[in-house]
Amino acid sequence: MILGGEDDREECPALVPSLFPLMPPTLYFSTANEKVELLPAEQRRLLKWKMSTVTPNIVKHTIARSHFKATKKSYDWVGCWGHHMKSPGFKAIGEHQK
């Protein structure tokens, strides 16, 4: 419970450095009792998650805590949790989409 509008949870970094040389950092997905720092606005606007009818609530809550915006567009996302993709779907996804 947050009293007086204050949030005393420790803020976790939004990006976690890679353990491997020359590899980019990864996004940090927090737990329910953590909060994640905000990335700059130009980076946050890229954080879009494609929702489906089978996206579990725990995934929905986790991506919301990590500052993702939900989208239903079939092309404008970086992550998706859904049914298995058929072959044409794999051909259409971008290198950055997971």
Phi, psi and omega in degrees: 000137181256119179262141176064020179075004181270141178242105185266012177291146177291136181271126179268149178294146180288331181241136179252125180299146178289150174280350185249139180296147177065015177253139181290162177291167177244159177287145178265125176256117188276167171269175184296332182261017177240161170232157185244138178298155178278134170284163174303151185305321181294334176275321180299325182294343178275346184278088179237134183244127180279119179272150174224175181291344181252010178291118182294152179302322181298323177291317179302315180292321181295315180291328177295318178296334181266014172072022173282153171253139179281141178220154175246359178294146185274357185234343192254057183215161175246342179219153180207141173236115183197197176294162178299148181271145174275166185309313180299329178295319178295325179291333186270341184282151181277166180299330182274352185270138181235000000 
